[in-house]
Amino acid sequence: PLQRLRLDFGWSAFSHQESDDGAANGVGTIQVGGKVVLLKEDYHRAAPGIAVQYEAEFPTASHRVLQNFGQQFILLLNHHYGRNGVLDVIVNASLVQYDCQTPQGCSYGGQQSFALSYHLQKHTRLYAEVFGQNNFQSNTPPGTYAFGGFYHQFSDSFGLSGGMRFGLTDHSARVGPTIGLVFGRRLHPTPASQRSRL
C-alpha cells in the first residue's frame, strides 16, 4: 500500500501577478500534502486512474496580494495516450478552504481543471491547462484561466516547475508567471516504468 502514497512539498520561489489592483512580485506560499492512488491506471484499458490528494497552503508570501492560508481536497483522474503513453490527460476537481489569514476568517469554494501533459523527454514535461475557480486560491483570483508551463525532474524527490498563466474572464488576473521548486517522495520505491502514472 505504501507505493500508492506520495508526500509533497512545494515552494513558489518567485511569483508575479498583474490584476486591476496593480502588479505584485515576490516570494510565494509553501504547500505541503500528499496523494493516495485509489485505482491504478492500466495503460491498456479505457478506465482512468483515480487518486485523492490533500494540500495545505501556508502564508509565507512576501506580498499581501500573493498571500494565502488554507487547504484543499482534490479528486484526480488521468489516462495516458499515444506511443509509450507520452500524452497524459488529466481532470481534477477540488473543494477549497482559503483566506484563513484574514480577520474575516476562512472562505470556501471550488476549482475544476482539464490539463494535458506531454513527455518531451524522460524527465521533462510540458503542460497546457484550462481551469476555473470561484475562490481566491493559490494566489489566483476567481475566474477562468489558461496555463502553459513545464516540469523538469532532477531526481526522484526534486524538480523545477515554471509557467505562465493568463486570465480569460473579467476580474481574473491578467497574467502571472511563476517558478517553483517541487519536493516529493514516495514512501516505497516504484519501478521506473510506473513513475509517470498515478
Salt bridges, closest charged atoms under 4 A:
ASP8 OD2 - ARG6 NH2 2.77
GLU18 OE2 - HIS16 NE2 3.10
ASP20 OD1 - ARG174 NH1 3.28
GLU41 OE2 - HIS79 ND1 3.65
GLU41 OE1 - HIS80 ND1 2.85
ASP42 OD2 - ARG45 NE 3.84
ASP88 OD2 - HIS80 NE2 3.67
ASP156 OD1 - ARG195 NH1 3.45
